Amino acid sequence: MNMNKGLLFLVLLSLCFSAFSQEIEKAQSNGRNEIKLNLLMTLFSFPDINYERIMSNSIGLGLSAAFPLEKNDTEYRIMPYCRLYFGESWIKSFFIEANVAVLGCREYYNYSSYNQSYKTRTVSDIGLGLAFGYKYVNRNGYIGELFLGLGRTLEDRYYPRCGISVGKQF
């Protein structure tokens, strides 16, 4: 009889701890949607806004959009990406990111050989890239990220994938 009471006490105690740990995870998880601003690229006059949807504890799908504030050879960059998180969850974890970039690039061409005049046109280019980084989400849903990577397009252009991002979950 005493053994049954002890076993019942251990089962109830483990259920309480299980419920308590789920409350902590729920408190840290303010939502599965995130919006972030890449501060590093913004300092270089190329703001990068990111949206990410957390699909599970180890996978996130996102979309990045960037555009120059000053006249630049790159007109825009739209980049869907997939992240694999390595850790207990995506709340505080290292990640590896694979991305596909669609770039609008300014191309110069000579339209008059007589006076060496040049015109520009915008051409689209597609590339693949890889990045790695670290993400932290606090209890209030504020996000901090550090990441570094590189991509290459079909036309042999390289694009950086690096940043210091801040954002919010919702």
C-alpha positions as a Markdown table, in Angstrom:
| # | Residue | x | y | z |
|---|---|---|---|---|
| 1 | Met | 0.0 | 0.0 | 0.0 |
| 2 | Asn | 2.8 | 2.4 | 0.8 |
| 3 | Met | 4.5 | 1.6 | -2.5 |
| 4 | Asn | 1.3 | 2.6 | -4.4 |
| 5 | Lys | 1.1 | 5.9 | -2.5 |
| 6 | Gly | 4.7 | 6.6 | -3.3 |
| 7 | Leu | 4.2 | 5.7 | -7.0 |
| 8 | Leu | 1.1 | 7.9 | -7.1 |
| 9 | Phe | 3.0 | 10.8 | -5.6 |
| 10 | Leu | 5.9 | 10.4 | -8.1 |
| 11 | Val | 3.4 | 10.3 | -11.0 |
| 12 | Leu | 1.6 | 13.5 | -9.8 |
| 13 | Leu | 4.9 | 15.2 | -9.1 |
| 14 | Ser | 6.1 | 14.5 | -12.7 |
| 15 | Leu | 2.8 | 15.7 | -14.1 |
| 16 | Cys | 3.2 | 19.0 | -12.2 |
| 17 | Phe | 6.7 | 19.5 | -13.5 |
| 18 | Ser | 5.6 | 18.6 | -17.0 |
| 19 | Ala | 2.8 | 21.2 | -16.9 |
| 20 | Phe | 5.2 | 23.8 | -15.4 |
| 21 | Ser | 7.8 | 23.3 | -18.1 |
| 22 | Gln | 5.1 | 23.7 | -20.8 |
| 23 | Glu | 4.1 | 27.0 | -19.2 |
| 24 | Ile | 7.7 | 28.2 | -19.5 |
| 25 | Glu | 7.9 | 27.2 | -23.2 |
| 26 | Lys | 4.5 | 28.8 | -23.8 |
| 27 | Ala | 5.6 | 32.1 | -22.1 |
| 28 | Gln | 8.7 | 32.2 | -24.3 |
| 29 | Ser | 6.7 | 31.4 | -27.4 |
| 30 | Asn | 4.8 | 34.6 | -28.1 |
| 31 | Gly | 3.9 | 33.4 | -31.6 |
| 32 | Arg | 5.3 | 31.6 | -34.6 |
| 33 | Asn | 5.6 | 34.7 | -36.8 |
| 34 | Glu | 8.5 | 37.0 | -36.7 |
| 35 | Ile | 9.4 | 40.3 | -38.3 |
| 36 | Lys | 13.0 | 41.6 | -38.2 |
| 37 | Leu | 15.1 | 44.4 | -39.5 |
| 38 | Asn | 18.8 | 43.8 | -40.4 |
| 39 | Leu | 20.6 | 46.7 | -38.7 |
| 40 | Leu | 24.0 | 45.9 | -40.3 |
| 41 | Met | 22.7 | 46.2 | -43.9 |
| 42 | Thr | 20.7 | 49.3 | -42.9 |
| 43 | Leu | 24.0 | 51.0 | -41.9 |
| 44 | Phe | 25.2 | 50.3 | -45.4 |
| 45 | Ser | 22.1 | 52.0 | -46.9 |
| 46 | Phe | 20.6 | 48.7 | -47.9 |
| 47 | Pro | 17.7 | 48.0 | -45.5 |
| 48 | Asp | 16.8 | 44.3 | -45.2 |
| 49 | Ile | 13.4 | 43.4 | -43.8 |
| 50 | Asn | 12.7 | 39.8 | -42.9 |
| 51 | Tyr | 9.6 | 37.7 | -42.2 |
| 52 | Glu | 9.9 | 34.2 | -40.8 |
| 53 | Arg | 7.3 | 31.6 | -39.9 |
| 54 | Ile | 8.5 | 29.0 | -37.4 |
| 55 | Met | 7.2 | 25.6 | -38.7 |
| 56 | Ser | 8.5 | 23.4 | -35.9 |
| 57 | Asn | 11.3 | 23.5 | -33.2 |
| 58 | Ser | 13.9 | 22.8 | -35.9 |
| 59 | Ile | 12.6 | 24.5 | -39.1 |
| 60 | Gly | 11.7 | 28.0 | -40.1 |
| 61 | Leu | 10.7 | 29.4 | -43.5 |
| 62 | Gly | 11.2 | 33.1 | -44.3 |
| 63 | Leu | 11.3 | 35.8 | -46.9 |
| 64 | Ser | 13.8 | 38.7 | -47.0 |
| 65 | Ala | 13.4 | 41.9 | -49.0 |
| 66 | Ala | 16.1 | 44.5 | -49.4 |
| 67 | Phe | 16.4 | 47.7 | -51.4 |
| 68 | Pro | 19.1 | 50.4 | -51.6 |
| 69 | Leu | 18.5 | 53.9 | -50.2 |
| 70 | Glu | 21.3 | 55.3 | -52.4 |
| 71 | Lys | 22.0 | 54.7 | -56.1 |
| 72 | Asn | 23.6 | 51.3 | -56.3 |
| 73 | Asp | 24.3 | 48.6 | -58.8 |
| 74 | Thr | 21.8 | 46.3 | -57.0 |
| 75 | Glu | 18.3 | 47.6 | -57.4 |
| 76 | Tyr | 16.6 | 45.1 | -55.1 |
| 77 | Arg | 16.9 | 41.7 | -53.5 |
| 78 | Ile | 14.1 | 39.2 | -52.7 |
| 79 | Met | 15.2 | 36.1 | -50.9 |
| 80 | Pro | 13.2 | 33.1 | -49.7 |
| 81 | Tyr | 15.1 | 31.0 | -47.2 |
| 82 | Cys | 14.8 | 27.9 | -45.0 |
| 83 | Arg | 16.5 | 27.6 | -41.6 |
| 84 | Leu | 17.4 | 24.5 | -39.7 |
| 85 | Tyr | 17.8 | 25.1 | -36.0 |
| 86 | Phe | 20.2 | 23.0 | -33.9 |
| 87 | Gly | 19.3 | 23.0 | -30.2 |
| 88 | Glu | 16.4 | 22.2 | -28.0 |
| 89 | Ser | 14.2 | 24.7 | -29.8 |
| 90 | Trp | 14.3 | 27.8 | -32.1 |
| 91 | Ile | 14.1 | 30.2 | -29.1 |
| 92 | Lys | 17.9 | 30.1 | -28.5 |
| 93 | Ser | 19.8 | 28.2 | -31.1 |
| 94 | Phe | 22.4 | 28.0 | -33.8 |
| 95 | Phe | 21.1 | 27.7 | -37.4 |
| 96 | Ile | 22.1 | 27.0 | -40.9 |
| 97 | Glu | 20.2 | 28.8 | -43.7 |
| 98 | Ala | 19.8 | 27.9 | -47.4 |
| 99 | Asn | 18.5 | 30.7 | -49.6 |
| 100 | Val | 17.5 | 31.5 | -53.1 |
| 101 | Ala | 18.0 | 35.1 | -54.2 |
| 102 | Val | 16.3 | 37.1 | -56.9 |
| 103 | Leu | 18.4 | 40.2 | -57.6 |
| 104 | Gly | 17.6 | 43.2 | -59.8 |
| 105 | Cys | 21.0 | 44.5 | -60.9 |
| 106 | Arg | 21.9 | 47.6 | -62.9 |
| 107 | Glu | 23.8 | 46.7 | -66.1 |
| 108 | Tyr | 25.7 | 49.3 | -68.1 |
| 109 | Tyr | 26.1 | 49.0 | -71.8 |
| 110 | Asn | 27.6 | 51.0 | -74.6 |
| 111 | Tyr | 24.9 | 52.3 | -76.9 |
| 112 | Ser | 27.1 | 54.7 | -78.9 |
| 113 | Ser | 30.6 | 53.8 | -79.9 |
| 114 | Tyr | 31.1 | 57.3 | -81.4 |
| 115 | Asn | 31.0 | 59.3 | -78.2 |
| 116 | Gln | 31.4 | 56.4 | -75.7 |
| 117 | Ser | 27.9 | 57.0 | -74.1 |
| 118 | Tyr | 26.5 | 54.4 | -71.7 |
| 119 | Lys | 23.0 | 53.5 | -70.8 |
| 120 | Thr | 21.8 | 51.4 | -67.9 |
| 121 | Arg | 19.1 | 48.8 | -67.7 |
| 122 | Thr | 17.9 | 46.6 | -64.9 |
| 123 | Val | 18.4 | 42.8 | -65.3 |
| 124 | Ser | 17.2 | 40.1 | -63.0 |
| 125 | Asp | 19.5 | 37.4 | -61.7 |
| 126 | Ile | 18.9 | 34.3 | -59.6 |
| 127 | Gly | 21.4 | 32.8 | -57.1 |
| 128 | Leu | 21.8 | 30.3 | -54.3 |
| 129 | Gly | 23.4 | 31.0 | -50.9 |
| 130 | Leu | 24.2 | 29.6 | -47.6 |
| 131 | Ala | 24.5 | 31.2 | -44.2 |
| 132 | Phe | 24.9 | 30.3 | -40.5 |
| 133 | Gly | 24.1 | 32.2 | -37.3 |
| 134 | Tyr | 22.7 | 32.4 | -33.9 |
| 135 | Lys | 19.2 | 33.5 | -32.8 |
| 136 | Tyr | 17.9 | 34.4 | -29.3 |
| 137 | Val | 14.3 | 35.2 | -28.4 |
| 138 | Asn | 13.5 | 36.6 | -24.9 |
| 139 | Arg | 10.4 | 36.1 | -22.9 |
| 140 | Asn | 8.7 | 39.2 | -24.3 |
| 141 | Gly | 9.2 | 38.0 | -27.8 |
| 142 | Tyr | 12.0 | 40.3 | -28.8 |
| 143 | Ile | 14.5 | 38.7 | -31.2 |
| 144 | Gly | 18.2 | 39.2 | -31.7 |
| 145 | Glu | 20.2 | 37.5 | -34.5 |
| 146 | Leu | 23.7 | 37.3 | -35.8 |
| 147 | Phe | 24.4 | 35.6 | -39.1 |
| 148 | Leu | 27.0 | 35.4 | -41.9 |
| 149 | Gly | 26.9 | 33.9 | -45.3 |
| 150 | Leu | 27.4 | 34.3 | -49.1 |
| 151 | Gly | 25.6 | 33.5 | -52.3 |
| 152 | Arg | 26.4 | 33.3 | -56.0 |
| 153 | Thr | 24.2 | 34.0 | -58.9 |
| 154 | Leu | 24.0 | 32.5 | -62.4 |
| 155 | Glu | 25.8 | 35.5 | -63.9 |
| 156 | Asp | 28.7 | 35.1 | -61.4 |
| 157 | Arg | 27.7 | 37.9 | -59.1 |
| 158 | Tyr | 28.2 | 37.4 | -55.4 |
| 159 | Tyr | 25.8 | 38.7 | -52.7 |
| 160 | Pro | 26.4 | 38.9 | -49.0 |
| 161 | Arg | 24.0 | 37.3 | -46.5 |
| 162 | Cys | 25.2 | 38.8 | -43.2 |
| 163 | Gly | 23.6 | 40.8 | -40.5 |
| 164 | Ile | 22.7 | 41.9 | -37.0 |
| 165 | Ser | 18.9 | 41.7 | -36.8 |
| 166 | Val | 16.4 | 42.8 | -34.2 |
| 167 | Gly | 12.7 | 42.1 | -34.3 |
| 168 | Lys | 9.5 | 40.9 | -32.6 |
| 169 | Gln | 7.4 | 37.8 | -32.6 |
| 170 | Phe | 3.6 | 37.9 | -33.0 |
